[in-house]
Amino acid sequence: MASTSSSSYAAAGVDTAAGDLAVELMKSAVSATHSANVLGGVGGFAGLFDVSFLKAFDRPLLATSTDGVGTKVAIAQALDKHDTIGQDLVGMVVDDIVVVGARPLFMTDYIACGKVVPSRIADIVAGIARGCSATGTALVGGETAEHPGLLGPDDYDVAGAAVGAVEADNQLGPHLVRDGDVVLALESSGVHSNGFSLVRHILRSADLGYTDVVADLGGPVGEALLEPTRLYTKPLLDLLDDDAVASGIHALSHVTGGGIAANLARVLPVGTWTEVDRASWSPLPVFRVLSDIAGSTLESSEGTWNLGIGMIAVVSQAVASQVTGMLGAAGIRTWQVGTVSTSTRDLSGFEQGAKGVDGGAVRLVGAYAS
């Protein structure tokens, strides 16, 4: 039976031509992330990645991670600014890969939208591609799905998954952490991509719009909130490739949902504890402004926001100063916030493990620096 206009995909609200145009617009950005290991280019049913080099590993382990950027996309949509949200996605996905000491290999993305606007999709994917290039990750495939009737014409959500590899003997984690290890904080670039439901609630309750100017932020609040998630993968891999410090790097923790204490506790072994000294840093202005608007304390948001610490490294005392210096040279301010201990003590009030992990015990102490 011949199709009619009433039964066509276009009549249902799906524009396949717009999807094809979006692919054409993103092709060059995606291809720029490819190395000789990527086979087939853009547009295949599946991305192909040559892992012949893993034959040289004694015991290769694959690491995988998947995530999205949460309701931060609502701010990008409200401001019609879509060229940074892709870096947020890479940060959320790929920086989880490096936590176990793995080198990211490739990534795929998924964008669901109410209507395919080719230039918008291209902006999102270009941001993903830039993040992939910055972390040495090949963007080998993805999917853009148009969901009319489920999502509004300007609504979209993004998600992604990545795969990396690490030699088993080089895997980082709680098994390497020792009494006396130094806990180093790596500065975040802002809110990153967690806790935006709280951010949006605070602004909505205060009747503040994303284009409203807040003096302490130096401009519109929405622009400060869209500051892209800092990417830690390459600087951390550079440390792991340096024989002078690599053996002293014991564990890494990506500070995402749950905040500082919960995420650090996940990478400490059972029986260890540490106190994170709030006085060792001053949370970034965006956190102070949001807390002031809400009429709350910074401490009350410690289980939601990173408060200025985007990644944590647990390292031996012998390499702590070198790690701090090398990361500083890479543009990442790093400082000591605590020390790991195995001594016996009352752990009341400590965060002990998180997200199903029986880990160490962590609590934040003192008052934040002004």
MARVORO-560315 format. One record per residue (C-alpha): residue number from 1; residue in three letters; chain; z, y, x. Coordinates in nm, 2 decimals, padded with zeros to 4 digits. Example, Ala and Ser with C-alpha at 12.3 -4.5 7.8 and 13.67 -1.06 7.14 Angstrom:
2
i  aa  ch  zz  yy  xx
1  ALA  A  00.78  -00.45  01.23 $
2  SER  A  00.71  -00.11  01.37 $
end
This chain:
370
i  aa  ch  zz  yy  xx
1  MET  A  00.00  00.00  00.00 $
2  ALA  A  -00.09  00.34  00.14 $
3  SER  A  00.21  00.57  00.21 $
4  THR  A  00.27  00.88  00.00 $
5  SER  A  00.42  01.21  00.09 $
6  SER  A  00.73  01.12  -00.11 $
7  SER  A  00.79  00.81  00.09 $
8  SER  A  00.71  00.95  00.43 $
9  TYR  A  00.97  00.99  00.71 $
10  ALA  A  00.91  01.36  00.71 $
11  ALA  A  00.99  01.38  00.34 $
12  ALA  A  01.33  01.21  00.42 $
13  GLY  A  01.40  01.49  00.67 $
14  VAL  A  01.30  01.31  01.00 $
15  ASP  A  01.05  01.49  01.22 $
16  THR  A  00.91  01.24  01.47 $
17  ALA  A  00.67  01.50  01.62 $
18  ALA  A  00.97  01.72  01.71 $
19  GLY  A  01.13  01.42  01.87 $
20  ASP  A  00.82  01.36  02.08 $
21  LEU  A  00.81  01.73  02.18 $
22  ALA  A  01.18  01.71  02.29 $
23  VAL  A  01.10  01.42  02.52 $
24  GLU  A  00.82  01.61  02.68 $
25  LEU  A  01.04  01.92  02.73 $
26  MET  A  01.32  01.71  02.90 $
27  LYS  A  01.09  01.49  03.11 $
28  SER  A  01.09  01.69  03.43 $
29  ALA  A  01.47  01.74  03.43 $
30  VAL  A  01.54  01.37  03.38 $
31  SER  A  01.28  01.27  03.64 $
32  ALA  A  01.45  01.50  03.90 $
33  THR  A  01.76  01.27  03.89 $
34  HIS  A  01.55  00.96  03.98 $
35  SER  A  01.56  00.79  04.32 $
36  ALA  A  01.34  00.50  04.44 $
37  ASN  A  01.58  00.27  04.27 $
38  VAL  A  01.47  00.38  03.93 $
39  LEU  A  01.17  00.19  03.79 $
40  GLY  A  00.94  00.28  03.51 $
41  GLY  A  01.02  00.65  03.47 $
42  VAL  A  01.10  00.81  03.13 $
43  GLY  A  01.01  00.66  02.79 $
44  GLY  A  01.06  00.29  02.82 $
45  PHE  A  01.26  00.08  02.58 $
46  ALA  A  01.51  00.02  02.86 $
47  GLY  A  01.59  00.19  03.18 $
48  LEU  A  01.54  -00.02  03.50 $
49  PHE  A  01.75  00.03  03.81 $
50  ASP  A  01.70  -00.18  04.13 $
51  VAL  A  02.03  -00.30  04.26 $
52  SER  A  01.90  -00.51  04.54 $
53  PHE  A  02.13  -00.32  04.78 $
54  LEU  A  02.43  -00.49  04.62 $
55  LYS  A  02.33  -00.81  04.81 $
56  ALA  A  02.49  -00.64  05.11 $
57  PHE  A  02.83  -00.63  04.94 $
58  ASP  A  03.07  -00.91  05.00 $
59  ARG  A  03.20  -00.88  04.65 $
60  PRO  A  03.03  -00.61  04.44 $
61  LEU  A  03.22  -00.49  04.13 $
62  LEU  A  03.04  -00.30  03.86 $
63  ALA  A  03.23  -00.01  03.70 $
64  THR  A  03.14  00.13  03.36 $
65  SER  A  03.25  00.42  03.15 $
66  THR  A  03.15  00.57  02.81 $
67  ASP  A  03.27  00.89  02.65 $
68  GLY  A  03.17  01.21  02.46 $
69  VAL  A  03.28  01.57  02.47 $
70  GLY  A  03.46  01.58  02.14 $
71  THR  A  03.47  01.89  01.92 $
72  LYS  A  03.38  02.12  02.21 $
73  VAL  A  03.02  02.08  02.07 $
74  ALA  A  03.13  02.29  01.77 $
75  ILE  A  03.17  02.59  02.00 $
76  ALA  A  02.84  02.54  02.16 $
77  GLN  A  02.68  02.52  01.82 $
78  ALA  A  02.86  02.83  01.70 $
79  LEU  A  02.74  03.03  02.00 $
80  ASP  A  02.40  02.87  02.00 $
81  LYS  A  02.45  02.79  02.37 $
82  HIS  A  02.36  02.44  02.46 $
83  ASP  A  02.29  02.43  02.83 $
84  THR  A  02.64  02.35  02.96 $
85  ILE  A  02.76  02.08  02.72 $
86  GLY  A  02.56  01.82  02.91 $
87  GLN  A  02.76  01.89  03.23 $
88  ASP  A  03.07  01.83  03.02 $
89  LEU  A  02.94  01.49  02.92 $
90  VAL  A  02.87  01.39  03.28 $
91  GLY  A  03.22  01.50  03.38 $
92  MET  A  03.38  01.30  03.11 $
93  VAL  A  03.18  00.99  03.19 $
94  VAL  A  03.09  00.98  03.56 $
95  ASP  A  03.42  01.12  03.69 $
96  ASP  A  03.59  00.82  03.53 $
97  ILE  A  03.37  00.60  03.75 $
98  VAL  A  03.48  00.75  04.08 $
99  VAL  A  03.85  00.70  03.98 $
100  VAL  A  03.83  00.33  04.08 $
101  GLY  A  03.64  00.42  04.40 $
102  ALA  A  03.30  00.34  04.27 $
103  ARG  A  02.98  00.52  04.34 $
104  PRO  A  02.79  00.60  04.01 $
105  LEU  A  02.44  00.45  03.99 $
106  PHE  A  02.29  00.54  03.65 $
107  MET  A  02.37  00.69  03.32 $
108  THR  A  02.23  00.69  02.96 $
109  ASP  A  02.29  00.95  02.69 $
110  TYR  A  02.29  00.96  02.31 $
111  ILE  A  02.24  01.27  02.09 $
112  ALA  A  02.28  01.25  01.71 $
113  CYS  A  02.17  01.56  01.53 $
114  GLY  A  02.09  01.68  01.18 $
115  LYS  A  01.76  01.82  01.28 $
116  VAL  A  01.57  01.78  01.61 $
117  VAL  A  01.51  02.13  01.75 $
118  PRO  A  01.31  02.04  02.07 $
119  SER  A  01.43  02.34  02.28 $
120  ARG  A  01.80  02.27  02.18 $
121  ILE  A  01.77  01.90  02.27 $
122  ALA  A  01.60  01.99  02.60 $
123  ASP  A  01.88  02.23  02.69 $
124  ILE  A  02.14  01.96  02.63 $
125  VAL  A  01.95  01.70  02.83 $
126  ALA  A  01.88  01.95  03.11 $
127  GLY  A  02.26  02.00  03.14 $
128  ILE  A  02.31  01.63  03.16 $
129  ALA  A  02.04  01.60  03.42 $
130  ARG  A  02.20  01.88  03.63 $
131  GLY  A  02.53  01.70  03.62 $
132  CYS  A  02.37  01.37  03.71 $
133  SER  A  02.20  01.53  04.01 $
134  ALA  A  02.52  01.69  04.12 $
135  THR  A  02.70  01.35  04.11 $
136  GLY  A  02.42  01.14  04.26 $
137  THR  A  02.36  00.96  03.93 $
138  ALA  A  02.02  00.86  03.79 $
139  LEU  A  01.96  00.95  03.42 $
140  VAL  A  01.76  00.65  03.33 $
141  GLY  A  01.74  00.67  02.95 $
142  GLY  A  01.87  00.80  02.63 $
143  GLU  A  01.83  00.83  02.26 $
144  THR  A  01.80  01.13  02.02 $
145  ALA  A  01.86  01.03  01.66 $
146  GLU  A  01.80  01.26  01.37 $
147  HIS  A  02.05  01.21  01.08 $
148  PRO  A  01.95  01.44  00.79 $
149  GLY  A  02.20  01.43  00.51 $
150  LEU  A  02.47  01.31  00.74 $
151  LEU  A  02.48  01.60  00.98 $
152  GLY  A  02.38  01.96  00.91 $
153  PRO  A  02.06  02.11  01.06 $
154  ASP  A  02.25  02.27  01.34 $
155  ASP  A  02.50  02.00  01.40 $
156  TYR  A  02.49  01.74  01.68 $
157  ASP  A  02.72  01.52  01.88 $
158  VAL  A  02.66  01.38  02.23 $
159  ALA  A  02.79  01.07  02.41 $
160  GLY  A  02.69  00.88  02.72 $
161  ALA  A  02.77  00.58  02.94 $
162  ALA  A  02.74  00.52  03.31 $
163  VAL  A  02.75  00.23  03.56 $
164  GLY  A  02.87  00.24  03.92 $
165  ALA  A  02.95  -00.01  04.19 $
166  VAL  A  03.23  -00.06  04.45 $
167  GLU  A  03.30  -00.32  04.71 $
168  ALA  A  03.60  -00.51  04.58 $
169  ASP  A  03.81  -00.44  04.90 $
170  ASN  A  03.75  -00.07  04.85 $
171  GLN  A  03.87  -00.05  04.49 $
172  LEU  A  04.13  00.22  04.44 $
173  GLY  A  04.43  00.18  04.21 $
174  PRO  A  04.80  00.12  04.17 $
175  HIS  A  04.79  -00.18  04.40 $
176  LEU  A  04.75  00.06  04.70 $
177  VAL  A  05.02  00.31  04.60 $
178  ARG  A  05.33  00.31  04.82 $
179  ASP  A  05.67  00.48  04.83 $
180  GLY  A  05.64  00.83  04.98 $
181  ASP  A  05.27  00.88  04.89 $
182  VAL  A  05.18  01.24  04.82 $
183  VAL  A  05.05  01.34  04.48 $
184  LEU  A  04.78  01.61  04.51 $
185  ALA  A  04.64  01.82  04.22 $
186  LEU  A  04.27  01.92  04.21 $
187  GLU  A  04.22  02.24  04.02 $
188  SER  A  04.02  02.23  03.69 $
189  SER  A  03.76  02.48  03.58 $
190  GLY  A  03.92  02.53  03.24 $
191  VAL  A  03.99  02.33  02.93 $
192  HIS  A  03.72  02.08  03.03 $
193  SER  A  03.65  01.86  02.73 $
194  ASN  A  03.98  01.76  02.58 $
195  GLY  A  04.21  01.92  02.32 $
196  PHE  A  03.94  02.13  02.15 $
197  SER  A  04.06  02.04  01.80 $
198  LEU  A  04.38  02.22  01.89 $
199  VAL  A  04.19  02.50  02.05 $
200  ARG  A  03.98  02.55  01.73 $
201  HIS  A  04.29  02.52  01.51 $
202  ILE  A  04.47  02.80  01.71 $
203  LEU  A  04.17  03.03  01.69 $
204  ARG  A  04.11  02.96  01.32 $
205  SER  A  04.48  03.02  01.24 $
206  ALA  A  04.47  03.35  01.42 $
207  ASP  A  04.14  03.45  01.25 $
208  LEU  A  03.97  03.48  01.59 $
209  GLY  A  03.60  03.42  01.63 $
210  TYR  A  03.43  03.28  01.93 $
211  THR  A  03.25  03.62  02.00 $
212  ASP  A  03.58  03.81  01.98 $
213  VAL  A  03.67  03.97  02.32 $
214  VAL  A  04.01  03.88  02.47 $
215  ALA  A  04.09  04.11  02.76 $
216  ASP  A  04.28  03.85  02.97 $
217  LEU  A  03.97  03.62  02.96 $
218  GLY  A  03.74  03.90  03.07 $
219  GLY  A  03.51  03.86  02.77 $
220  PRO  A  03.44  03.66  02.45 $
221  VAL  A  03.68  03.37  02.40 $
222  GLY  A  03.39  03.13  02.32 $
223  GLU  A  03.23  03.19  02.66 $
224  ALA  A  03.56  03.11  02.84 $
225  LEU  A  03.60  02.79  02.64 $
226  LEU  A  03.25  02.68  02.72 $
227  GLU  A  03.32  02.69  03.10 $
228  PRO  A  03.17  02.36  03.21 $
229  THR  A  03.39  02.07  03.31 $
230  ARG  A  03.43  02.06  03.69 $
231  LEU  A  03.26  01.77  03.86 $
232  TYR  A  03.47  01.59  04.12 $
233  THR  A  03.25  01.29  04.20 $
234  LYS  A  03.06  01.41  04.51 $
235  PRO  A  03.36  01.57  04.69 $
236  LEU  A  03.57  01.26  04.63 $
237  LEU  A  03.29  01.02  04.74 $
238  ASP  A  03.26  01.23  05.06 $
239  LEU  A  03.63  01.16  05.12 $
240  LEU  A  03.58  00.79  05.06 $
241  ASP  A  03.29  00.79  05.30 $
242  ASP  A  03.50  00.95  05.58 $
243  ASP  A  03.66  00.68  05.79 $
244  ALA  A  03.93  00.93  05.90 $
245  VAL  A  04.08  00.96  05.55 $
246  ALA  A  03.93  00.69  05.33 $
247  SER  A  04.21  00.43  05.40 $
248  GLY  A  04.47  00.68  05.30 $
249  ILE  A  04.33  00.75  04.96 $
250  HIS  A  04.51  00.51  04.73 $
251  ALA  A  04.46  00.62  04.36 $
252  LEU  A  04.28  00.88  04.16 $
253  SER  A  04.35  00.99  03.80 $
254  HIS  A  04.11  01.19  03.58 $
255  VAL  A  04.32  01.42  03.37 $
256  THR  A  04.16  01.39  03.03 $
257  GLY  A  04.31  01.31  02.69 $
258  GLY  A  04.69  01.27  02.71 $
259  GLY  A  04.74  01.53  02.98 $
260  ILE  A  04.88  01.52  03.33 $
261  ALA  A  05.18  01.29  03.30 $
262  ALA  A  05.02  01.02  03.09 $
263  ASN  A  04.71  01.00  03.30 $
264  LEU  A  04.89  01.00  03.63 $
265  ALA  A  05.13  00.72  03.50 $
266  ARG  A  04.83  00.50  03.44 $
267  VAL  A  04.74  00.48  03.81 $
268  LEU  A  05.10  00.43  03.95 $
269  PRO  A  05.24  00.08  03.98 $
270  VAL  A  05.53  -00.03  03.77 $
271  GLY  A  05.86  00.05  03.94 $
272  THR  A  05.74  00.38  04.09 $
273  TRP  A  05.81  00.73  03.96 $
274  THR  A  05.72  01.09  04.04 $
275  GLU  A  05.82  01.43  03.92 $
276  VAL  A  05.53  01.68  03.90 $
277  ASP  A  05.66  02.03  04.00 $
278  ARG  A  05.54  02.29  03.75 $
279  ALA  A  05.63  02.57  03.99 $
280  SER  A  05.36  02.45  04.23 $
281  TRP  A  05.09  02.62  04.03 $
282  SER  A  05.01  02.88  03.76 $
283  PRO  A  04.81  02.75  03.47 $
284  LEU  A  04.47  02.91  03.43 $
285  PRO  A  04.45  03.23  03.20 $
286  VAL  A  04.27  03.04  02.92 $
287  PHE  A  04.57  02.82  02.87 $
288  ARG  A  04.81  03.11  02.87 $
289  VAL  A  04.60  03.30  02.63 $
290  LEU  A  04.57  03.01  02.39 $
291  SER  A  04.95  02.95  02.40 $
292  ASP  A  05.02  03.31  02.34 $
293  ILE  A  04.79  03.33  02.04 $
294  ALA  A  04.96  03.01  01.90 $
295  GLY  A  05.31  03.15  01.97 $
296  SER  A  05.39  02.83  02.16 $
297  THR  A  05.49  02.74  02.51 $
298  LEU  A  05.26  02.59  02.78 $
299  GLU  A  05.50  02.29  02.79 $
300  SER  A  05.42  02.21  02.43 $
301  SER  A  05.06  02.15  02.51 $
302  GLU  A  05.11  01.93  02.82 $
303  GLY  A  05.01  01.62  02.63 $
304  THR  A  04.68  01.78  02.52 $
305  TRP  A  04.54  02.00  02.79 $
306  ASN  A  04.50  01.97  03.16 $
307  LEU  A  04.67  02.31  03.22 $
308  GLY  A  04.47  02.37  03.54 $
309  ILE  A  04.47  02.02  03.69 $
310  GLY  A  04.15  01.82  03.64 $
311  MET  A  04.20  01.53  03.88 $
312  ILE  A  04.49  01.39  04.08 $
313  ALA  A  04.48  01.21  04.41 $
314  VAL  A  04.76  00.99  04.53 $
315  VAL  A  04.73  00.96  04.91 $
316  SER  A  04.93  00.87  05.21 $
317  GLN  A  05.13  01.14  05.39 $
318  ALA  A  04.92  01.09  05.70 $
319  VAL  A  04.60  01.21  05.53 $
320  ALA  A  04.73  01.46  05.27 $
321  SER  A  04.66  01.77  05.47 $
322  GLN  A  04.31  01.65  05.57 $
323  VAL  A  04.23  01.57  05.21 $
324  THR  A  04.35  01.91  05.09 $
325  GLY  A  04.14  02.08  05.36 $
326  MET  A  03.82  01.88  05.29 $
327  LEU  A  03.84  01.94  04.92 $
328  GLY  A  03.91  02.31  04.97 $
329  ALA  A  03.60  02.33  05.19 $
330  ALA  A  03.41  02.17  04.90 $
331  GLY  A  03.53  02.45  04.67 $
332  ILE  A  03.82  02.26  04.50 $
333  ARG  A  04.16  02.41  04.53 $
334  THR  A  04.41  02.13  04.60 $
335  TRP  A  04.78  02.13  04.64 $
336  GLN  A  05.08  01.90  04.64 $
337  VAL  A  05.27  01.86  04.31 $
338  GLY  A  05.49  01.56  04.38 $
339  THR  A  05.58  01.25  04.58 $
340  VAL  A  05.58  00.89  04.47 $
341  SER  A  05.92  00.71  04.49 $
342  THR  A  06.05  00.36  04.43 $
343  SER  A  06.42  00.45  04.44 $
344  THR  A  06.63  00.35  04.14 $
345  ARG  A  06.70  00.62  03.89 $
346  ASP  A  06.74  00.70  03.52 $
347  LEU  A  06.38  00.73  03.38 $
348  SER  A  06.48  00.88  03.04 $
349  GLY  A  06.23  01.15  02.95 $
350  PHE  A  05.96  01.01  03.18 $
351  GLU  A  05.61  00.91  03.06 $
352  GLN  A  05.58  00.54  03.15 $
353  GLY  A  05.23  00.41  03.14 $
354  ALA  A  04.97  00.51  02.88 $
355  LYS  A  04.67  00.38  02.68 $
356  GLY  A  04.79  00.02  02.70 $
357  VAL  A  04.86  00.03  03.07 $
358  ASP  A  05.21  -00.06  03.20 $
359  GLY  A  05.22  00.19  03.48 $
360  GLY  A  05.46  00.41  03.67 $
361  ALA  A  05.68  00.68  03.54 $
362  VAL  A  05.60  01.05  03.54 $
363  ARG  A  05.75  01.37  03.41 $
364  LEU  A  05.69  01.74  03.46 $
365  VAL  A  05.99  01.94  03.58 $
366  GLY  A  06.07  02.31  03.65 $
367  ALA  A  05.90  02.62  03.52 $
368  TYR  A  05.54  02.72  03.58 $
369  ALA  A  05.46  02.98  03.84 $
370  SER  A  05.37  03.32  03.69 $
end
